[in-house]
């Protein structure tokens, strides 16, 4: 069951990132304003989707095994706090802040590497996307 949930969440995350990267704008020449804003808002939605998606992944795996170690927490914490901790860790990882207050254990290390890679790629993709749209607009 957890592998099915893992695959579904990863498919949603990967498809939304790929949709952002390969998103086409048919009326670039007709609209001079708003293209960069549209791409920026798309980037925010993608960041939110990836952060919440990986947070749900960490949260789901927390029921099966200890995957996020927080030295300040007691052993049994309520599920709502576990959900918040998972989304917090996901956001800190995605934004490459990495405070070090929570450490991944086991399979979470693989998920963290994938999420950090996405966190590095998305800003570059945003800049390239805006440059491409500006180039297309000047044609």
N, C-alpha and C positions, 0 to 999 in steps of 0.2 A: 504494500500500500504506500509506503513512504517513497519508494522509487517512482511510482506513478505520479505522486504529488511533485516530486523533484523534477521529473520530465515535463510536466505541465507548466510548472513555474518557469523553468529554464526556456521552454519554447516561447512562452509569453515574453520573457525578457529579451531573448535573442531576436524574435520577430519584431519587437518594437524598436530595438536598436538598429536593425537592418532597414526597417522602414524609414527611420530618420535619415540614415546614411544615403539611401537611394531614392529619397522622396523627390518627385518631379513637380515642377511648377510650370504649367502650360502657358500662363499669361504673364510671363516675366516682363515682356516688353511693354505691356499695357499698364502695369502697375509700377510706378516708380517708388512709391512709399509703401511701407508695410511688409516688404519681403523679409528684411532682417528681423523685424519684430515677430513675424510668423515663425521663422526659424528659431528665434530665441525662445518663444513660448513652447515650440515643439521640443526644444532641448530641455526645458524645465519639466515638461510632462514625461519625457524619457528618463530624466534623473529620478523623478518621483516614482515612476514605474519600477525602475531597477532597484532603488532603495527599498521600497515596500516589498517587491518580489523577493529579494534576497533576505529581507527581514522575515518574511513568511517562511522562507526555506530554513533559516536558522531556528525559528520558532517551532516549526514542524519537527525538525531533528532533535530539538531539546526534549521532546517527549520520549524519545527512544534512548538517548544517551546524552551525557554531558559533552557539549561541543563548544560552549563559551564559558571560560573560567573567569570569574570575577572574585578577587580575593576579599572583597568587602561584603559580599552577600552571604547570608546564611544558606544552609543546604537546601531547604524547601522554601521556595518563594512562590507567591501566587501566580497564576497563569497570566494575569493582566500585566504584572510587573515583568514577567518573562517576555511577553510580547513587546513591551516598551523597550526592554533591554536589547532585544533582537533587532528592532528597528533602529535604535540608537547606534548599536554597533555597526549595522549596515550603512547608516549615514556617515559615520566617522570613517569607515573603510572606503566608501565610494568617493568621498571628498578628499581622500588621502591625508586626513588629519592624523589619525592613529595616536590617540592619547596614551594608550598602553594600559588603561584601567581594566580592559577586558581582553582576554587572549583566546584565540581559537585553538581548539583541540581536535585531533583526529581528522575526519572528513571535512570539517569546516575549514581547514587550512586550504584545501583545494578550492572551495567556494570563494574564500577570501582572495585567493590569487586571481581567479576569474573576474571577480567584482572589481578588484584594484586595476586590472588591465582595462576593463570597460571604463573605469573612472579616468584613466590616462588617455584613452582614445577619444572619448566624446568631446572634450574641449577642442582638440585638434580638428575633429570632424566638423564641429561648428564653424570654426574659422575658415576651413576650406570650403564649406558649403556657402557661406556668405560671400567669399571671394569668387566662387564659381557663378553665383547668381548675379553679382555685380558685373562680371565679365560678360555673361549672357545678356545683361541689360544694355551694355554698351554696343553690342553688335548691331 
